[in-house]
């Protein structure tokens, strides 16, 4: 008889210590009487900016809202925006809502980032590209971000790092004498997500970071987030057609605690990844071996076509193991709202989206759970 367990693919874990600290913060917020721009928002914005060597962060209700307001402030309706073929569609929806034209670059398999050669072809062939959005897939910061940042700077194209997966992720510069650099450090802007699936989450929420060169853009984003008003608590006079896209103090109260405890969470996820690395016996790429990541997802890419639906079903049916969603299970331009008659032909993107797998990853997994999952994967993929 096959052993069965109940192993969830994704789960948010708050330690007892975190829960106590969050309760104290929430109590302080409620007693203060200020649920917007009160006790914790400036502190939370500060720690976000510090993680990626930026001078300022603007907090938003979500990363999607942040992207849309940023695209508006950058006036991307005057040109194209390059995205990766393997990403979540919400930033592309945001681009289209403000009149931008989405374009797509291929994936590179070494680190799952944007392929610089594919991007360069687009920049040469397409006039009027206003921005490039590079995603740190699964929390892995590709060293190619350095090359891409230089390409964008030389062409006067705005670089936006989509750090939705990558809060707390790092990139080493290759020298033991140099400190690692946090995700979000290379772009003109970086956008973060604190959605409920992330290693550091507040349930909802997002942020945009940038340096002084771009403070006028951030000023406009902040106005857009508060209906288009210049002053948060001033007269109800709206100079822009804005939104209600602020982040509440209750979420910030959770966020400052989450940021303090994130190193321990990443350490625990790294131990889980090491367990998988030791036990897995597959022919293919195992991205959990790459350094610096926050282990938002543990990704494997077998050197063979697979039926992912059948794989997930068998893992659940025979072993009780839930397999989380991929990054991502189909190219973004195949999403129904983004279907186009143009065939993009991003071969690497399409192959990866079809055949990669993510394994369970959260701090609630025991060493025995990890071994059990790895051995079940070996059995299913091996025969």
NORHU-V340189 format. One record per residue. RES is the residue in three letters. NEAR is the number of other C-alpha atoms within 8 Angstrom. Layout:
res: <RES | RES>
near: <NEAR | NEAR>
This chain:
res: <UNK | UNK | UNK | UNK | UNK | UNK | UNK | UNK | UNK | UNK | UNK | UNK | UNK | UNK | UNK | UNK | UNK | UNK | UNK | UNK | UNK | UNK | UNK | UNK | UNK | UNK | UNK | UNK | UNK | UNK | UNK | UNK | UNK | UNK | UNK | UNK | UNK | UNK | UNK | UNK | UNK | UNK | UNK | UNK | UNK | UNK | UNK | UNK | UNK | UNK | UNK | UNK | UNK | UNK | UNK | UNK | UNK | UNK | UNK | UNK | UNK | UNK | UNK | UNK | UNK | UNK | UNK | UNK | UNK | UNK | UNK | UNK | UNK | UNK | UNK | UNK | UNK | UNK | UNK | UNK | UNK | UNK | UNK | UNK | UNK | UNK | UNK | UNK | UNK | UNK | UNK | UNK | UNK | UNK | UNK | UNK | UNK | UNK | UNK | UNK | UNK | UNK | UNK | UNK | UNK | UNK | UNK | UNK | UNK | UNK | UNK | UNK | UNK | UNK | UNK | UNK | UNK | UNK | UNK | UNK | UNK | UNK | UNK | UNK | UNK | UNK | UNK | UNK | UNK | UNK | UNK | UNK | UNK | UNK | UNK | UNK | UNK | UNK | UNK | UNK | UNK | UNK | UNK | UNK | UNK | UNK | UNK | UNK | UNK | UNK | UNK | UNK | UNK | UNK | UNK | UNK | UNK | UNK | UNK | UNK | UNK | UNK | UNK | UNK | UNK | UNK | UNK | UNK | UNK | UNK | UNK | UNK | UNK | UNK | UNK | UNK | UNK | UNK | UNK | UNK | UNK | UNK | UNK | UNK | UNK | UNK | UNK | UNK | UNK | UNK | UNK | UNK | UNK | UNK | UNK | UNK | UNK | UNK | UNK | UNK | UNK | UNK | UNK | UNK | UNK | UNK | UNK | UNK | UNK | UNK | UNK | UNK | UNK | UNK | UNK | UNK | UNK | UNK | UNK | UNK | UNK | UNK | UNK | UNK | UNK | UNK | UNK | UNK | UNK | UNK | UNK | UNK | UNK | UNK | UNK | UNK | UNK | UNK | UNK | UNK | UNK | UNK | UNK | UNK | UNK | UNK | UNK | UNK | UNK | UNK | UNK | UNK | UNK | UNK | UNK | UNK | UNK | UNK | UNK | UNK | UNK | UNK | UNK | UNK | UNK | UNK | UNK | UNK | UNK | UNK | UNK | UNK | UNK | UNK | UNK | UNK | UNK | UNK | UNK | UNK | UNK | UNK | UNK | UNK | UNK | UNK | UNK | UNK | UNK | UNK | UNK | UNK | UNK | UNK | UNK | UNK | UNK | UNK | UNK | UNK | UNK | UNK | UNK | UNK | UNK | UNK | UNK | UNK | UNK | UNK | UNK | UNK | UNK | UNK | UNK | UNK | UNK | UNK | UNK | UNK | UNK | UNK | UNK | UNK | UNK | UNK | UNK | UNK | UNK | UNK | UNK | UNK | UNK | UNK | UNK | UNK | UNK | UNK | UNK | UNK | UNK | UNK | UNK | UNK | UNK | UNK | UNK | UNK | UNK | UNK | UNK | UNK | UNK | UNK | UNK | UNK | UNK | UNK | UNK | UNK | UNK | UNK | UNK | UNK | UNK | UNK | UNK | UNK | UNK | UNK | UNK | UNK | UNK | UNK | UNK | UNK | UNK | UNK | UNK | UNK | UNK | UNK | UNK>
near: <2 | 5 | 6 | 7 | 7 | 8 | 10 | 9 | 12 | 9 | 9 | 9 | 7 | 6 | 6 | 6 | 6 | 11 | 9 | 8 | 9 | 11 | 8 | 8 | 10 | 11 | 8 | 8 | 15 | 9 | 6 | 8 | 6 | 10 | 10 | 9 | 10 | 11 | 9 | 11 | 14 | 9 | 8 | 11 | 13 | 10 | 10 | 10 | 14 | 9 | 10 | 11 | 8 | 12 | 10 | 11 | 13 | 11 | 12 | 15 | 13 | 15 | 15 | 10 | 12 | 15 | 12 | 13 | 11 | 11 | 12 | 10 | 9 | 7 | 7 | 15 | 10 | 9 | 10 | 14 | 15 | 13 | 13 | 14 | 13 | 12 | 12 | 8 | 8 | 7 | 10 | 9 | 8 | 13 | 16 | 10 | 8 | 11 | 9 | 13 | 10 | 11 | 8 | 9 | 14 | 14 | 14 | 10 | 7 | 4 | 10 | 11 | 16 | 14 | 11 | 9 | 6 | 10 | 12 | 9 | 8 | 9 | 9 | 7 | 6 | 7 | 6 | 7 | 12 | 11 | 12 | 13 | 12 | 13 | 12 | 17 | 12 | 12 | 15 | 16 | 16 | 10 | 8 | 10 | 10 | 8 | 9 | 9 | 11 | 8 | 9 | 12 | 9 | 7 | 6 | 6 | 11 | 11 | 13 | 13 | 14 | 13 | 15 | 12 | 13 | 17 | 13 | 11 | 13 | 12 | 13 | 10 | 8 | 5 | 6 | 5 | 4 | 8 | 7 | 8 | 10 | 12 | 16 | 13 | 10 | 9 | 11 | 10 | 11 | 14 | 17 | 14 | 16 | 15 | 12 | 9 | 8 | 11 | 11 | 10 | 13 | 13 | 8 | 12 | 15 | 18 | 15 | 13 | 15 | 16 | 10 | 7 | 6 | 9 | 9 | 7 | 10 | 11 | 8 | 9 | 13 | 9 | 14 | 16 | 14 | 13 | 12 | 13 | 15 | 8 | 7 | 6 | 4 | 8 | 5 | 5 | 6 | 10 | 7 | 9 | 8 | 12 | 9 | 8 | 11 | 10 | 13 | 11 | 15 | 9 | 12 | 13 | 14 | 12 | 12 | 12 | 11 | 12 | 10 | 7 | 9 | 11 | 9 | 7 | 10 | 11 | 8 | 9 | 13 | 10 | 8 | 12 | 12 | 10 | 11 | 12 | 10 | 6 | 9 | 10 | 5 | 8 | 6 | 8 | 8 | 9 | 9 | 12 | 8 | 7 | 5 | 10 | 13 | 15 | 14 | 12 | 10 | 13 | 13 | 13 | 11 | 11 | 7 | 5 | 7 | 7 | 7 | 9 | 6 | 7 | 10 | 10 | 8 | 10 | 15 | 11 | 8 | 9 | 13 | 11 | 13 | 12 | 12 | 9 | 7 | 10 | 11 | 11 | 9 | 10 | 13 | 12 | 8 | 8 | 10 | 5 | 4 | 8 | 8 | 6 | 4 | 4 | 5 | 5 | 4 | 10 | 7 | 10 | 12 | 10 | 8 | 9 | 14 | 11 | 13 | 12 | 9 | 13 | 12 | 13 | 14 | 11 | 8 | 6 | 11 | 6 | 8 | 7 | 9 | 12 | 11 | 8 | 10 | 11 | 10 | 10 | 11 | 11 | 8 | 10 | 7 | 7 | 4>
